[in-house]
Amino acid sequence: MTGTGTGSQTLARGLTALHMVADSPTGLTVQQLADQVGVHRTIAYRLLSTLAQFRLVAKGEDGRYRPAAGLAVLGASFDRNVRQLSLPTLRALADDLGTTVSLLVAEGDQQVAVAVIVPSHVAYQLSFHEGSRYPLDRGAAGIALLASLPPRPGERELVARARERGWVTTYGEIEPNTYGLAVAVHRRAPSPPTCINLISHREDVVLRGREAVIKAAAQLSELLS
């Protein structure tokens, strides 16, 4: 393998390690990371040590590595800190409607969850991870994001309808037996297409929440412009 290939492999392993630590609620030991990445314990230790030097992870007294403050700095730099600015509006919306809401952006041919907020006082709710990716042409969020763009040849009729109405509902396009409602958040270029998404197993929750989501999207449109 050439030097460039080796460097790419090392970078890929380091980024994989960072993702795994970030996704572990209780942190990871060196051996656990080695097992998950599929490398020798010595290599896993070097990866974690390098990430720790850049303050992306930190080793606790229990020997486990967890996300560190450097990750927050990186996250804050994404798209003018759009996630942090949106959280109060999304939190209020989730708690008011009693269901999960999220903020998604278009990235290439995919939609990416920037923020996912579960209501505070509900025992069971649908949810998914921040950073989750789905095809851009599926689900309420994807349709709303496409509707934020100029019309394209061959686009789904649902996209054109969403562009006219300003909102869209779908059923079972991402997850079976799940209703979705999405409303575009209008931002200035070069910001990516953005939307608020609401999901529920209950159609009445989605329909009842439509006006509240439209209002929240208008608030974020003003805030993020």
Secondary structure, DSSP 8 states (H G I E B T S, - for coil): --HHHHHHHHHHHHHHHHHHHHT-TT-B-HHHHHHHHT--HHHHHHHHHHHHHTTSEEE-TTS-EEE-HHHHHHHHHGGGGHHHHHHHHHHHHHHHHTSEEEEEEEETTEEEEEEEE--TT-S------TT-EEETTSHHHHHHHHHTS---TT--HHHHHHHHHS-EEEESSSSTT-EEEEEEE---TTS--EEEEEEES-HHHHHHTHHHHHHHHHHHHHHH-
